[in-house]
Amino acid sequence: MTGDDLRARRANSFGAHASAYAQHRPDYPAEAIRWVLEPLGEGPHQVLDLGAGTGKLTGGLLAEGHHVTAVEPDEAMLSELVRHHGAARALPGSAERIPVPDGTVDAVVVGQAFHWFDPARAMPEIARVLRSGGVLAAMWNDYDDSAPWMAEFVRTAQSSVSAQDELAFDPMTKHELFTDAVRRVFPHVHPRTAESLVAMVNTHSHALVIPEEERAELNARMLAFLKSRPETAEGEFDLPLVVYVTRTRRV
């Protein structure tokens, strides 16, 4: 299988597991959302959640009082978003073909999805829908492996596809239509049990595309590790995360 084939498989792997994705993936901290939209001044604002998935970022934007249009190419993921976040305007579409008129949104935000875009097509399309001076921001949840047990878990949770992983946090593509790029990192936590953390890992594309036998081995390995550690062996614990954010402005 070529790298492009594997990437396509991973990009299209989520829809069949949309319910689990909605249940187990983390949201985004309100502090990070407020920082993203800070250059726009007082809200509410017209915000486009692009590659919105099941609405993990949509929910936070709605809670902050913004008017949200959520665009997502996968029908099953979009259905979950509508089920959980009915106040958002939900539209099928992609970063390369955004189904909204020119210059009609104040911000475009992307949660855990920018690495799936074709930047050569997506950046001009995002610029098209943004008002002048509008914000584009990409956000990524990742493990905070500064704790020794977390660093060891990250190693334990690797699959055969992880060794080929080129989809880790990647700064937003630079483009002539955008300026003043700045980056911040925000702490975050996600309440988990040993079992629900294993379930969360199973919503990541590297775990979705491997053979069933390897997935079973991966799950057994992760669960055995978590049950062996005092931090995670019993009951609920806070999974330490960091949220990487890159914010830029429409010229």
C-alpha positions as CSV (number, residue, x, y, z in Angstrom):
1,M,0.0,0.0,0.0
2,T,1.4,3.4,-1.0
3,G,1.5,6.3,1.4
4,D,-1.3,8.1,-0.4
5,D,-3.5,4.9,-0.2
6,L,-2.9,4.6,3.5
7,R,-3.6,8.3,4.0
8,A,-6.9,8.0,2.1
9,R,-7.9,5.0,4.1
10,R,-7.2,6.8,7.3
11,A,-9.0,9.9,6.2
12,N,-12.1,7.9,5.4
13,S,-12.0,5.6,8.4
14,F,-14.0,7.7,10.9
15,G,-17.6,7.5,9.6
16,A,-18.2,3.9,10.4
17,H,-17.2,4.7,14.1
18,A,-19.0,8.1,14.4
19,S,-20.9,7.2,17.5
20,A,-17.7,6.1,19.3
21,Y,-15.9,9.2,18.1
22,A,-18.6,11.4,19.6
23,Q,-18.6,9.5,22.8
24,H,-14.8,9.2,23.4
25,R,-12.9,12.1,21.7
26,P,-12.0,15.1,23.9
27,D,-13.5,18.6,23.4
28,Y,-11.5,21.9,23.5
29,P,-10.9,24.2,26.4
30,A,-13.0,27.4,26.5
31,E,-9.8,29.4,27.1
32,A,-8.3,28.3,23.8
33,I,-11.5,29.1,21.9
34,R,-11.6,32.6,23.4
35,W,-8.0,33.2,22.5
36,V,-8.7,32.1,18.9
37,L,-11.5,34.6,18.5
38,E,-9.9,37.4,20.6
39,P,-8.8,39.5,17.5
40,L,-12.4,39.9,16.5
41,G,-13.5,41.7,19.6
42,E,-16.8,41.3,21.4
43,G,-19.1,38.6,19.9
44,P,-21.2,36.8,19.0
45,H,-19.5,36.0,15.7
46,Q,-20.3,34.0,12.6
47,V,-17.9,31.0,13.0
48,L,-17.4,28.2,10.5
49,D,-16.2,24.9,12.0
50,L,-14.5,23.3,9.1
51,G,-14.0,19.5,9.0
52,A,-16.3,19.6,12.1
53,G,-16.6,15.8,12.6
54,T,-19.1,15.0,15.3
55,G,-18.9,18.6,16.7
56,K,-16.3,18.4,19.4
57,L,-15.3,22.0,18.6
58,T,-18.8,23.1,17.5
59,G,-20.1,22.5,21.1
60,G,-17.5,24.7,22.6
61,L,-18.2,27.5,20.1
62,L,-22.0,27.3,20.8
63,A,-21.4,27.4,24.5
64,E,-19.5,30.7,24.0
65,G,-22.6,32.1,22.3
66,H,-21.4,32.2,18.7
67,H,-23.4,31.4,15.5
68,V,-21.9,28.3,14.1
69,T,-21.9,26.7,10.7
70,A,-20.4,23.2,10.8
71,V,-19.1,21.8,7.5
72,E,-18.2,18.1,7.4
73,P,-17.8,15.7,4.4
74,D,-18.7,12.4,6.1
75,E,-22.5,11.9,6.4
76,A,-22.3,9.7,9.5
77,M,-20.1,12.2,11.3
78,L,-22.4,15.0,10.4
79,S,-25.4,13.1,11.6
80,E,-23.8,12.7,15.0
81,L,-23.0,16.4,15.1
82,V,-26.7,17.3,14.4
83,R,-27.8,14.9,17.1
84,H,-25.5,16.5,19.7
85,H,-25.5,20.1,18.5
86,G,-28.8,20.9,16.9
87,A,-28.3,24.7,17.3
88,A,-25.5,24.7,14.7
89,R,-26.2,25.0,11.0
90,A,-24.8,21.7,9.6
91,L,-23.8,21.4,6.0
92,P,-22.1,18.7,3.9
93,G,-18.9,20.0,2.3
94,S,-15.1,20.0,2.5
95,A,-12.2,22.4,3.0
96,E,-11.7,22.4,-0.7
97,R,-15.4,23.1,-1.5
98,I,-17.0,25.1,1.3
99,P,-20.8,25.6,0.7
100,V,-21.1,29.2,2.0
101,P,-21.0,32.5,0.1
102,D,-18.0,34.7,-0.2
103,G,-16.9,36.9,2.7
104,T,-19.7,35.8,5.1
105,V,-17.9,34.4,8.1
106,D,-15.8,36.1,10.8
107,A,-13.7,33.0,11.6
108,V,-12.9,29.6,10.3
109,V,-11.8,27.1,13.0
110,V,-10.5,23.6,12.4
111,G,-10.3,21.1,15.2
112,Q,-8.1,18.0,14.7
113,A,-8.7,18.1,10.9
114,F,-6.3,20.5,9.2
115,H,-3.8,17.7,8.3
116,W,-6.5,16.0,6.2
117,F,-6.9,19.1,3.9
118,D,-5.3,19.7,0.5
119,P,-3.7,23.1,1.4
120,A,-3.2,24.2,-2.2
121,R,-7.0,24.1,-2.7
122,A,-8.2,24.7,0.9
123,M,-6.3,27.9,1.8
124,P,-7.8,30.0,-1.1
125,E,-11.2,28.5,-0.4
126,I,-11.0,29.4,3.3
127,A,-9.9,32.9,2.3
128,R,-12.9,33.2,0.0
129,V,-15.4,32.7,2.7
130,L,-13.7,34.9,5.3
131,R,-14.3,38.6,5.7
132,S,-11.2,40.8,5.5
133,G,-9.4,40.6,8.8
134,G,-11.2,37.4,9.7
135,V,-9.5,34.7,11.7
136,L,-8.3,31.2,10.6
137,A,-7.3,28.9,13.4
138,A,-6.3,25.2,13.6
139,M,-6.4,23.3,16.9
140,W,-5.0,19.9,17.8
141,N,-5.5,17.9,21.0
142,D,-2.5,15.8,21.9
143,Y,-1.2,13.8,24.9
144,D,0.8,15.7,27.5
145,D,3.6,13.2,27.9
146,S,5.5,15.2,30.5
147,A,4.2,12.8,33.1
148,P,6.2,9.6,33.0
149,W,3.2,7.2,33.0
150,M,1.7,9.2,30.1
151,A,5.0,9.0,28.1
152,E,5.1,5.3,28.6
153,F,1.4,4.9,27.6
154,V,2.1,6.8,24.3
155,R,4.7,4.3,23.5
156,T,2.4,1.4,24.5
157,A,-0.4,2.7,22.3
158,Q,1.6,2.6,19.0
159,S,0.3,0.5,16.2
160,S,2.2,-0.7,13.1
161,V,0.7,2.3,11.2
162,S,2.0,4.7,13.9
163,A,5.5,4.0,12.7
164,Q,4.6,5.5,9.4
165,D,2.6,8.4,11.0
166,E,3.0,11.7,9.2
167,L,-0.2,13.0,10.6
168,A,1.1,14.3,14.0
169,F,0.7,18.0,14.9
170,D,1.8,20.1,11.9
171,P,1.7,23.9,11.9
172,M,-0.8,25.5,9.5
173,T,0.4,26.0,6.0
174,K,1.6,29.5,5.2
175,H,-0.2,31.3,2.5
176,E,0.0,34.8,0.9
177,L,-3.7,35.5,1.7
178,F,-3.1,35.1,5.5
179,T,-0.8,37.0,7.9
180,D,0.2,37.5,11.5
181,A,0.4,33.8,12.4
182,V,0.8,33.1,16.1
183,R,0.9,29.9,18.1
184,R,-0.2,29.0,21.7
185,V,-0.3,25.8,23.7
186,F,-3.1,25.3,26.2
187,P,-3.4,22.6,29.0
188,H,-6.4,20.4,28.9
189,V,-7.8,17.3,30.6
190,H,-10.2,14.6,29.6
191,P,-11.9,12.4,32.2
192,R,-11.2,8.8,31.4
193,T,-11.2,5.3,32.8
194,A,-8.7,2.6,31.6
195,E,-11.5,1.1,29.4
196,S,-12.6,4.4,28.0
197,L,-9.1,5.5,27.2
198,V,-8.6,2.3,25.2
199,A,-11.9,3.1,23.5
200,M,-10.6,6.6,22.7
201,V,-7.4,5.3,21.1
202,N,-9.7,3.1,19.0
203,T,-11.2,6.2,17.4
204,H,-7.8,7.3,16.0
205,S,-7.2,6.5,12.4
206,H,-4.0,4.5,13.0
207,A,-6.1,2.1,15.1
208,L,-9.0,2.0,12.8
209,V,-7.1,0.8,9.7
210,I,-5.0,-2.0,11.2
211,P,-6.1,-5.7,11.0
212,E,-8.5,-6.9,13.6
213,E,-5.9,-9.2,15.1
214,E,-3.4,-6.4,15.6
215,R,-6.1,-4.2,17.1
216,A,-7.0,-6.9,19.7
217,E,-3.3,-7.2,20.6
218,L,-3.0,-3.4,20.9
219,N,-6.1,-3.1,23.1
220,A,-4.9,-5.9,25.4
221,R,-1.5,-4.3,25.7
222,M,-2.9,-0.8,26.5
223,L,-5.4,-2.2,29.1
224,A,-2.7,-4.3,30.8
225,F,-0.5,-1.2,31.1
226,L,-3.2,1.0,32.4
227,K,-4.3,-1.6,35.0
228,S,-0.7,-1.9,36.2
229,R,-0.3,1.8,37.0
230,P,-1.6,3.4,40.2
231,E,-2.6,6.6,38.3
232,T,-5.0,4.7,36.1
233,A,-5.8,1.3,37.5
234,E,-9.0,2.1,39.3
235,G,-11.9,4.4,38.5
236,E,-11.9,7.7,36.7
237,F,-8.8,9.8,36.2
238,D,-7.9,13.0,34.3
239,L,-6.1,12.3,31.0
240,P,-3.5,15.1,30.6
241,L,-3.7,16.8,27.2
242,V,-2.2,19.8,25.5
243,V,-4.0,21.8,22.8
244,Y,-1.8,23.2,20.1
245,V,-3.3,26.3,18.4
246,T,-2.2,28.2,15.3
247,R,-4.0,31.4,14.6
248,T,-3.7,33.7,11.5
249,R,-5.7,36.5,9.9
250,R,-7.2,37.0,6.5
251,V,-5.3,39.8,4.6
